[in-house]
Amino acid sequence: QVQLVESGGGLVQLGGSLRLSCAVSGSIFSINGMGWYRQAPGKQRELVADITSDGSTNYADSVKGRFTISRDNAKNTMYLEMSALKPEDTAVYYCAANTIRISKYIYWGQGTQVTVSS
């Protein structure tokens, strides 16, 4: 089993920055790709960014140029650097992981709240 724990959320003003972390524990050898999702009230969960085991990244158009996803395999941690934050970035942010055998994200964290005030 794999456990994912997010941290780093909080309240920030328009234009501010935050760094989210996702600590991975358990059967970490099975982890392949990882990603950040978010869900705002009344909206569907959406992919924010993802990163493969070799470091290739992908971003939602809404966050390109503002967010940076990275992973430190030595520390078993994934990060999401967020800058130029907007009120529409307000959501619960979740980290997720898949495995070599299963490409679908099957492991999820509990989420961390990010609130951007105007």
C-alpha positions in Angstrom: 0.0 0.0 0.0 0.9 3.6 -0.6 0.1 6.6 1.6 0.1 10.2 0.3 0.0 13.1 2.7 -0.3 16.7 1.4 0.8 19.8 3.3 1.4 23.4 2.6 -2.0 24.7 1.9 -3.4 27.9 3.5 -4.8 31.4 2.9 -2.9 33.7 0.6 -3.6 37.0 -1.0 -4.1 37.6 -4.7 -0.8 37.4 -6.5 0.8 35.4 -3.6 2.7 32.1 -3.6 2.5 28.8 -1.9 4.3 25.5 -2.1 2.4 22.3 -1.6 4.2 19.1 -0.7 3.0 15.5 -1.0 4.9 13.0 1.1 4.9 9.4 -0.1 5.2 6.4 2.2 4.6 2.7 2.0 5.3 0.7 -1.1 7.1 3.6 -2.8 8.9 1.3 -5.2 5.6 0.7 -7.0 4.9 4.4 -7.7 5.3 5.6 -11.3 3.5 8.8 -12.3 2.2 11.4 -9.9 -0.1 14.4 -10.2 -1.9 17.2 -8.5 -5.6 17.6 -8.8 -7.9 20.3 -7.4 -11.6 20.5 -6.7 -13.4 23.8 -6.1 -16.8 24.0 -4.4 -19.5 22.9 -6.8 -17.0 21.9 -9.5 -15.6 18.7 -10.8 -12.1 17.6 -9.8 -9.6 18.7 -12.4 -6.0 17.8 -13.2 -3.6 20.7 -12.4 -0.3 19.1 -13.3 1.4 15.7 -13.5 4.9 14.3 -13.7 6.2 11.0 -14.9 8.9 8.9 -13.2 11.5 10.4 -15.5 10.4 14.0 -14.8 8.3 14.8 -17.8 5.6 17.3 -16.9 2.2 18.4 -18.1 0.1 21.3 -17.0 -3.5 22.5 -17.2 -3.7 25.6 -19.4 -5.1 27.6 -16.5 -1.9 27.2 -14.5 0.8 27.2 -17.2 3.6 29.7 -16.4 2.4 30.1 -12.8 2.7 26.6 -11.3 5.6 24.2 -11.3 5.4 20.5 -10.4 8.5 18.6 -9.3 9.4 15.5 -7.4 12.4 14.5 -5.3 12.6 10.8 -5.4 15.3 10.7 -2.7 12.9 12.4 -0.3 9.8 10.6 -1.6 8.1 13.9 -2.0 6.3 15.7 -4.8 5.9 19.5 -4.9 3.7 22.1 -6.5 5.1 25.6 -6.5 2.3 28.0 -7.1 2.8 31.7 -7.9 0.7 34.6 -9.1 -2.3 33.0 -7.4 -5.8 34.0 -8.3 -9.1 33.6 -6.5 -10.1 31.0 -9.1 -7.2 28.8 -7.8 -9.1 28.4 -4.5 -9.8 24.7 -4.1 -8.8 21.6 -2.2 -5.7 20.2 -3.8 -5.0 16.5 -3.9 -2.0 14.6 -4.8 -2.3 11.3 -6.6 -0.1 8.5 -7.8 -0.3 5.5 -10.2 1.8 2.5 -10.6 3.8 0.8 -13.4 1.0 -1.8 -13.8 -2.0 0.6 -13.4 -1.9 3.9 -15.3 -5.0 5.2 -13.6 -4.4 7.2 -10.4 -5.3 4.8 -7.6 -3.6 6.4 -4.6 -4.9 9.7 -3.3 -4.1 12.0 -0.4 -6.6 13.6 1.9 -6.3 17.0 0.3 -5.1 20.4 1.5 -7.1 23.6 1.2 -5.8 26.5 -0.7 -7.7 29.8 -0.5 -6.8 32.9 -2.4 -8.4 36.1 -1.2 -8.9 39.2 -3.4 
